[in-house]
């Protein structure tokens, strides 16, 4: 089972990388586009990542929990990472997903008047989620390195 903690770190690290990219690369690029293109890009991103990320978040959480079971010397760090990942899932489901679900259907013609405000709120909440998963990644990495 020596491979399990490594897989947990890699899968969680890749998820963190994608979410960092969303926050600091993809969304700033889309926000610089003309308004119609921005709405379409955000809508497409919500659809595409909305299909993938639930599995990635739950999978990462389960892998880190499994790693906590096989790395007993650092279980406290790993279980704290699990708690942070669970908090990110709760934050996602309760606050981010409702915004993303609405934005999936937006077109330049159907986007609500407050679509920019909703996108900005999603971006701010995403930064909170990002802080949680980065901290979880650091903790699980330290745990398995001990």
Backbone torsions as a table, in degrees:
resi	resn	phi	psi	omega
1	UNK	NA	12.1	179.5
2	UNK	-64.5	-23.1	-179.1
3	UNK	-74.4	-26.6	-173.8
4	UNK	-60.3	-48.9	178.1
5	UNK	-61.9	-33.6	178.7
6	UNK	-66.1	-44.6	178.4
7	UNK	-62.4	-40.6	179.4
8	UNK	-60.4	-43.5	179.7
9	UNK	-67.0	-44.8	-178.1
10	UNK	-64.5	-48.0	-178.1
11	UNK	-64.1	-44.2	179.0
12	UNK	-66.6	-40.5	179.0
13	UNK	-63.5	-39.8	177.1
14	UNK	-64.8	-39.3	177.4
15	UNK	-62.3	-44.4	177.7
16	UNK	-60.0	-41.9	179.0
17	UNK	-61.5	-42.5	177.7
18	UNK	-62.6	-45.9	-177.7
19	UNK	-68.7	-34.2	172.6
20	UNK	-62.5	-42.3	178.5
21	UNK	-62.2	-41.9	177.9
22	UNK	-59.4	-47.5	-175.3
23	UNK	-69.6	-41.4	-168.5
24	UNK	-112.2	-3.8	178.8
25	UNK	-127.3	-62.0	-171.9
26	UNK	-64.8	-52.8	-177.3
27	UNK	-65.6	-39.8	174.8
28	UNK	-62.0	-35.2	176.8
29	UNK	-66.2	-48.5	-178.3
30	UNK	-65.1	-35.3	-179.9
31	UNK	-68.9	-18.3	178.1
32	UNK	-87.9	-7.3	179.8
33	UNK	-74.9	161.1	171.1
34	UNK	-57.0	152.5	-170.6
35	UNK	-51.6	-48.3	-179.0
36	UNK	-61.7	-42.9	179.7
37	UNK	-67.4	-36.7	179.0
38	UNK	-62.3	-45.9	179.8
39	UNK	-61.4	-45.5	-179.9
40	UNK	-64.9	-40.4	-179.9
41	UNK	-66.2	-43.9	178.3
42	UNK	-63.5	-41.3	179.6
43	UNK	-63.0	-45.8	179.4
44	UNK	-64.0	-42.6	178.2
45	UNK	-60.3	-41.0	178.8
46	UNK	-63.8	-39.8	178.7
47	UNK	-68.1	-48.4	-175.3
48	UNK	-65.8	-53.5	-178.4
49	UNK	-72.2	-26.4	177.7
50	UNK	-64.3	-26.3	176.7
51	UNK	-80.0	-32.9	-172.7
52	UNK	-91.4	-44.9	-168.0
53	UNK	-64.5	-34.3	178.0
54	UNK	-57.2	-41.9	178.7
55	UNK	-66.6	-38.6	-178.4
56	UNK	-67.6	-43.6	179.5
57	UNK	-65.2	-48.2	179.9
58	UNK	-66.1	-42.6	178.4
59	UNK	-60.5	-44.1	178.2
60	UNK	-61.9	-44.0	-179.7
61	UNK	-61.2	-45.5	179.6
62	UNK	-65.2	-40.7	178.5
63	UNK	-64.3	-41.9	179.3
64	UNK	-66.9	-38.3	176.3
65	UNK	-63.1	-41.9	177.6
66	UNK	-64.4	-39.7	177.9
67	UNK	-63.3	-37.6	178.3
68	UNK	-60.8	-30.9	179.6
69	UNK	-75.3	-28.2	-176.4
70	UNK	-102.1	-2.9	177.0
71	UNK	-119.9	71.4	-172.2
72	UNK	-63.1	-29.5	-178.5
73	UNK	-68.2	-20.8	-178.8
74	UNK	-126.2	28.0	-175.2
75	UNK	-61.7	-35.7	-179.0
76	UNK	-60.8	-44.3	178.1
77	UNK	-63.4	-45.4	-177.8
78	UNK	-66.1	-41.1	179.0
79	UNK	-68.3	-31.9	174.0
80	UNK	-65.1	-40.3	176.0
81	UNK	-60.7	-41.8	177.2
82	UNK	-59.8	-44.7	178.7
83	UNK	-59.9	-41.0	177.9
84	UNK	-66.8	-40.3	177.5
85	UNK	-65.9	-39.1	176.2
86	UNK	-63.6	-40.2	176.9
87	UNK	-61.5	-37.8	179.0
88	UNK	-68.0	-33.3	177.3
89	UNK	-68.5	-44.3	178.9
90	UNK	-62.3	-45.3	177.4
91	UNK	-58.9	-44.0	179.7
92	UNK	-61.1	-52.1	-174.7
93	UNK	-65.8	-39.1	-174.5
94	UNK	-84.2	-31.7	-172.6
95	UNK	-120.9	-43.3	-175.5
96	UNK	-81.6	-44.6	-176.7
97	UNK	-60.2	-41.8	178.1
98	UNK	-58.3	-39.3	177.0
99	UNK	-67.1	-46.6	-178.9
100	UNK	-62.8	-39.3	179.0
101	UNK	-62.1	-39.8	177.2
102	UNK	-65.9	-43.4	-174.2
103	UNK	-71.0	-18.9	179.1
104	UNK	-58.3	-30.6	-173.9
105	UNK	-97.9	-3.3	-175.4
106	UNK	-69.3	140.0	167.9
107	UNK	-126.9	168.8	177.0
108	UNK	-55.6	-29.9	-178.8
109	UNK	-82.7	-26.8	-173.0
110	UNK	-109.0	-6.1	-179.3
111	UNK	-62.4	136.3	-179.9
112	UNK	-69.4	163.5	-179.0
113	UNK	-59.3	-30.3	-178.4
114	UNK	-97.2	23.4	-175.9
115	UNK	-60.7	-35.4	177.5
116	UNK	-65.6	-41.5	178.6
117	UNK	-63.9	-40.8	177.6
118	UNK	-63.9	-41.5	178.0
119	UNK	-64.3	-40.4	178.6
120	UNK	-64.5	-41.1	177.1
121	UNK	-62.9	-43.3	178.1
122	UNK	-59.9	-43.2	-179.7
123	UNK	-61.4	-42.7	179.4
124	UNK	-65.5	-44.1	178.1
125	UNK	-65.6	-35.3	177.8
126	UNK	-62.3	-36.8	177.9
127	UNK	-64.7	-36.7	175.9
128	UNK	-64.7	-46.3	177.9
129	UNK	-61.1	-41.1	179.3
130	UNK	-61.0	-41.9	177.2
131	UNK	-60.7	-40.3	178.7
132	UNK	-63.3	-46.9	-175.5
133	UNK	-75.2	-29.9	174.7
134	UNK	-65.1	-45.3	178.2
135	UNK	-61.4	-41.3	178.0
136	UNK	-63.2	-41.7	178.6
137	UNK	-61.8	-45.1	179.0
138	UNK	-60.8	-46.5	-178.0
139	UNK	-63.3	-44.0	-179.4
140	UNK	-69.4	-34.2	177.5
141	UNK	-64.3	-46.3	177.0
142	UNK	-62.5	-41.4	-178.2
143	UNK	-60.7	-45.6	-175.8
144	UNK	-79.6	-16.5	179.1
145	UNK	-82.3	-13.1	-177.8
146	UNK	-78.6	NA	NA
